Amino acid sequence: MWLHHVSFVNCNSTHYLSHSLAFIRVWNQQTKRMIHQLAGHSQKITCARLFPGGKSVITGSADRSMRLWDISRHIYTQTIILRHSSTTNCSDVSSETQSVVSGHLDGGIRCWDVRSGDRVLDMPSLHEGGVTSVQWKPGNGHEILTNGRDSTLKIVDARTKAVIKAFNDSAFRTLTNHASSSFSPDGAYISAGSG
């Protein structure tokens, strides 16, 4: 079994996630105990993210679905399933709007209203060869940073579906499906790993 990803909500959170194969484990940092094991995907889980406040988890899988889990009680419940046409490679949750953005192997990003389960944005073929990471801009509920297998970083506006800025350099190469990018906490800078 391989650990593919670990996610922390923020520095004050008491939970963290680890995922491997078709289930997610939720751990309490204070007690060092596993408090949930979430199972329901039929194929490998490719990404997971805790919501701000640590009461919900969104998971994406090679089964081409995303699942929202309520972990606020001792027994977890799966609250919604989001279906799409490509494997979810990465996801992020907006702390401002509670919307989810997902990046996919088909090069597109999608945004979801998790209250209704509706897809509110679909930008297919934003990148060539897949999206490796997505992140909402801190303090801004409409700008999204993406990293693609085409070795390009893009900031897109979810309201207008427009690319605001694109960044690339001949020395920068995105070589894996899990190469990360992120905004600085104040949103003034971006960084990316090319591994």
C-alpha positions as CSV (number, residue, x, y, z in Angstrom):
1,M,0.0,0.0,0.0
2,W,1.3,3.5,-0.9
3,L,0.3,6.7,0.8
4,H,-0.6,9.1,-2.0
5,H,-1.5,12.3,-0.2
6,V,-1.8,13.9,3.3
7,S,-4.0,17.0,3.9
8,F,-4.2,19.4,6.8
9,V,-7.1,21.9,7.1
10,N,-5.1,24.6,8.9
11,C,-2.7,24.9,11.8
12,N,-5.6,24.8,14.3
13,S,-7.2,21.7,13.0
14,T,-7.4,18.5,15.0
15,H,-7.8,16.2,12.0
16,Y,-5.6,15.0,9.1
17,L,-6.2,12.7,6.2
18,S,-4.3,9.9,4.5
19,H,-5.5,7.9,1.6
20,S,-4.5,4.8,-0.2
21,L,-6.3,2.5,-2.6
22,A,-10.1,2.9,-2.2
23,F,-10.4,4.3,1.3
24,I,-9.5,7.4,3.4
25,R,-8.4,7.5,6.9
26,V,-9.1,10.4,9.2
27,W,-6.9,10.9,12.2
28,N,-7.2,13.0,15.3
29,Q,-3.9,14.8,15.9
30,Q,-4.4,15.2,19.7
31,T,-5.2,11.6,20.5
32,K,-3.2,10.1,17.6
33,R,-6.1,7.8,16.9
34,M,-7.8,7.0,13.6
35,I,-11.4,8.2,14.0
36,H,-12.8,7.3,10.5
37,Q,-12.1,5.0,7.6
38,L,-14.2,6.2,4.7
39,A,-14.9,3.6,2.0
40,G,-17.2,3.8,-1.0
41,H,-15.1,4.5,-4.1
42,S,-14.7,1.5,-6.5
43,Q,-11.2,2.5,-7.6
44,K,-8.1,4.1,-6.3
45,I,-8.6,7.4,-4.5
46,T,-6.5,10.1,-6.1
47,C,-7.2,13.2,-3.9
48,A,-8.8,14.2,-0.6
49,R,-9.4,17.5,1.1
50,L,-10.8,18.4,4.5
51,F,-13.3,21.3,4.5
52,P,-12.5,24.3,6.7
53,G,-13.7,23.5,10.2
54,G,-12.9,19.8,9.7
55,K,-16.5,18.5,9.6
56,S,-16.5,17.3,6.0
57,V,-14.1,15.6,3.5
58,I,-14.2,15.6,-0.3
59,T,-12.6,12.7,-2.1
60,G,-11.9,12.1,-5.8
61,S,-11.2,8.8,-7.4
62,A,-10.2,7.0,-10.6
63,D,-13.8,5.8,-10.7
64,R,-14.7,9.3,-12.0
65,S,-16.6,10.4,-9.0
66,M,-16.1,12.7,-6.1
67,R,-17.8,12.0,-2.8
68,L,-18.6,14.4,0.1
69,W,-18.4,12.8,3.6
70,D,-19.8,14.2,6.8
71,I,-17.3,13.3,9.6
72,S,-18.8,15.5,12.3
73,R,-20.3,12.5,14.2
74,H,-18.9,9.2,15.4
75,I,-20.4,7.5,12.4
76,Y,-19.6,9.1,9.1
77,T,-22.2,9.5,6.3
78,Q,-21.7,10.0,2.6
79,T,-23.8,13.0,1.8
80,I,-23.4,13.6,-2.0
81,I,-21.8,12.0,-5.1
82,L,-20.5,14.2,-7.9
83,R,-20.1,12.4,-11.3
84,H,-17.9,13.5,-14.2
85,S,-16.2,12.2,-17.3
86,S,-12.5,12.1,-16.2
87,T,-10.4,11.0,-13.2
88,T,-10.1,13.7,-10.6
89,N,-6.4,14.3,-10.0
90,C,-6.6,17.1,-7.4
91,S,-9.1,19.3,-5.5
92,D,-9.4,22.3,-3.2
93,V,-12.2,23.8,-1.1
94,S,-12.8,27.5,-1.0
95,S,-12.9,28.8,2.6
96,E,-15.0,31.8,1.3
97,T,-17.7,30.0,-0.7
98,Q,-17.4,26.3,0.4
99,S,-17.2,25.5,-3.3
100,V,-15.0,22.7,-4.6
101,V,-12.7,23.0,-7.6
102,S,-11.3,19.8,-9.1
103,G,-8.5,19.2,-11.7
104,H,-8.8,16.3,-14.0
105,L,-6.6,14.1,-16.2
106,D,-8.4,15.3,-19.3
107,G,-6.8,18.8,-18.7
108,G,-10.0,20.4,-17.4
109,I,-11.2,21.9,-14.2
110,R,-14.7,21.8,-12.7
111,C,-16.3,23.7,-9.8
112,W,-19.0,22.2,-7.7
113,D,-21.7,23.6,-5.4
114,V,-21.6,21.0,-2.7
115,R,-24.9,22.1,-1.2
116,S,-26.8,21.2,-4.4
117,G,-24.3,18.8,-6.1
118,D,-24.4,20.9,-9.2
119,R,-21.4,21.5,-11.5
120,V,-21.2,25.3,-11.7
121,L,-18.1,25.6,-13.9
122,D,-16.6,23.4,-16.6
123,M,-13.4,24.4,-18.3
124,P,-12.4,21.5,-20.4
125,S,-8.9,21.3,-22.0
126,L,-7.5,24.1,-19.9
127,H,-4.2,22.3,-19.9
128,E,-2.8,19.7,-22.3
129,G,-2.1,16.3,-20.6
130,G,-3.9,16.8,-17.3
131,V,-4.2,19.2,-14.3
132,T,-1.8,18.3,-11.5
133,S,-2.9,20.8,-8.8
134,V,-5.6,23.4,-8.1
135,Q,-5.9,26.0,-5.3
136,W,-8.4,28.7,-4.6
137,K,-6.6,32.1,-4.0
138,P,-6.6,32.9,-0.3
139,G,-9.2,35.6,0.6
140,N,-10.7,35.4,-2.9
141,G,-13.6,33.1,-3.8
142,H,-13.2,33.2,-7.6
143,E,-9.5,32.9,-8.6
144,I,-8.0,29.5,-9.0
145,L,-4.3,28.5,-9.6
146,T,-3.7,25.5,-11.7
147,N,-0.6,23.5,-12.7
148,G,-0.7,21.3,-15.8
149,R,1.2,18.6,-17.5
150,D,1.9,21.1,-20.2
151,S,4.3,22.8,-17.7
152,T,2.2,25.9,-17.4
153,L,0.7,27.5,-14.3
154,K,-2.5,29.4,-14.9
155,I,-4.7,31.7,-12.8
156,V,-8.3,31.5,-13.9
157,D,-11.4,33.5,-12.9
158,A,-14.2,31.1,-12.1
159,R,-16.8,33.8,-12.7
160,T,-15.8,34.7,-16.3
161,K,-14.1,31.3,-17.2
162,A,-11.1,33.4,-18.4
163,V,-7.4,32.8,-17.9
164,I,-6.1,35.9,-16.0
165,K,-2.4,35.0,-16.1
166,A,-0.3,32.1,-17.5
167,F,3.3,31.3,-16.3
168,N,5.8,29.1,-18.0
169,D,9.6,28.9,-18.4
170,S,11.8,26.7,-20.5
171,A,13.5,25.4,-17.4
172,F,10.2,24.5,-15.6
173,R,8.8,21.0,-16.4
174,T,5.8,19.4,-14.8
175,L,6.8,15.7,-14.9
176,T,4.2,14.0,-12.7
177,N,0.5,13.9,-12.2
178,H,0.9,15.1,-8.6
179,A,3.2,18.1,-9.1
180,S,2.0,20.9,-6.8
181,S,1.5,24.6,-7.0
182,S,0.3,27.1,-4.4
183,F,-0.4,30.7,-3.6
184,S,1.4,32.4,-0.8
185,P,-0.9,33.0,2.3
186,D,-1.4,36.6,1.2
187,G,-2.0,35.6,-2.5
188,A,0.8,37.8,-3.8
189,Y,3.1,35.0,-5.0
190,I,2.8,31.5,-6.5
191,S,5.2,28.6,-6.3
192,A,5.3,25.2,-8.0
193,G,7.2,22.0,-7.9
194,S,8.1,20.4,-11.2
195,G,9.2,16.9,-10.0
